[in-house]
């Protein structure tokens, strides 16, 4: 069966594969790039008339602020426009898939000054357009074995960059280009792929739907645009009666020879084997007597069976004891076979359970590695839903949500360094007035504590929080930050730390589920709170000094 390999990054790759599978086609996800967000600074919006979006990735990964929604959006195509509307933007112009035509349409509506939110790898856009990088498509490592698996298949390519990268990896893996057919979204993408391919099919329109439609047609009509009838006529002989004539004559001749040879062998056997002739004579005599008996001859006696010497023998006596012994023996053997079959079935079930457990652990470990690195799950997201969606729906949803808003230890450390001056100092107006500030400072003049107790000074708490972050103890670090005088200024950091803790708890639940062999079976899951957390004020911290935890 012909497979269709999709190279575009996630989440577009999963969408294309789903469309192919809906048509009953076999789709293989092989993303060559992974889209990651890039830190950027919002310019003065007064200098622009509209926002230009040439990819839905800018909306999904660009971390666009709400202030941008004051400007209308010029979208390059329907998919980008749909993503912008879902995010709350006002789409003024929707192009036909070409950035230059979208810019020209914007000029006709007096939207000349455009802010282009684009990826790091992009083509220059003509006109009064200022481009800012808000996301990047980083290369993904692909094994040569996966590239070789694309041989004799159809490959769907959505961008010129993916076409160049795929051509380089095919050549690097030593795969012959002539064994691969390309289905490209535009002529420019086909040019970027180079030559030497088995076939390059260009979509009529630069849309993903057009590529999927071509794939469906290729699956129905595999002959290179020749049609099913042409393919069949190349394989089946046209003149069937002429081809069968000689073969039928040979078969009839062989049957006749075999019949003659059988007659000769039978006659030879009657002459050379004595007992066969005697039995034949006896059977013939018994047949004559039988005929006589039917005519009413009272002297007729039934013929007795003959032994090997042609003599009559007494009828055989059936021993019921022997039959019972044989029946018992057969029953014992049948019981042994049933026992062995049950053992084999149990071993097979055990092996299947172990394989399911190992596969679930591999998927959970891969998800943890991606979240620790702060990158998207990609195709792992679909595997999580398949293996843990029923057994642990809430934990699965928490992991997927954490992957969409990744938080790493490095992010928390940098964020803590940024807010350190605000949370270690006291602001009288923000923390309850000058009187309470003077009181707090007076109480901190002399502090008596046991030698084994940790220092409550803000600087020492901040240092402990940093050490705990380096050790990966985010929950304890969050508790230390909650007790700092300016904890009210650390709301965003506390929420990020909360998401980090919830994600790791959900990953622990999925790993335990896989270890217990419960993946794929509906099981009650622990409740994980995903509601936003309001950071505590300094007054609340003083009244309740117990450490905050991520466990609901």
Secondary structure, 3 states (H helix, E strand, C coil): CCEEEECCCCCHHHHHHHHHHHCCCEEEECCCEEEEECCCCCCCHHHCCEEEECCCHHHHHCCCCHHHHHCEEEECCHHHHHHHHHCCCCEEEECCCCHHHHHHHHHHCCCCCEEEEEECCCCCCCCCEEEEEEEEEEECCCCHHHHHCCCCCEEEECCHHHHHHHHHHHHHCCCCHHHCEEEECCHHHHHHHCCCCCEEEECCCCCHHHHHHHHHHHHHCCCCCCCHHHHHHHHCCCCHHHHHHHHHHHHHHHHHHHHHHHHHHHHHHHHHCHHHHHHHHHHHHHHHHHHHHHCCCCCCCCCCCECCCCCECCCCCCCHHHHHHHHHHHHHHHHHHHHHHHHHHHHHHHHHHHHHHHHHHHHHHHHHHHHHHCCCCCCHHHHHHHHHCCCCHHHHHHHHHHHHCCCCHHHHHHHHHHHHHHHHCCCCCCCCCHHHHHHHHHHCCCCCCCCCCCCCCHHHHHHHHHHHHHCCCHHHHHHHHHCCCCHHHCHHHHHHHHHHHHHHHHHHHHHHHHHCCCCCCCCCCCCCCCCCCCCCCHHHHHHCCCCCCCCC
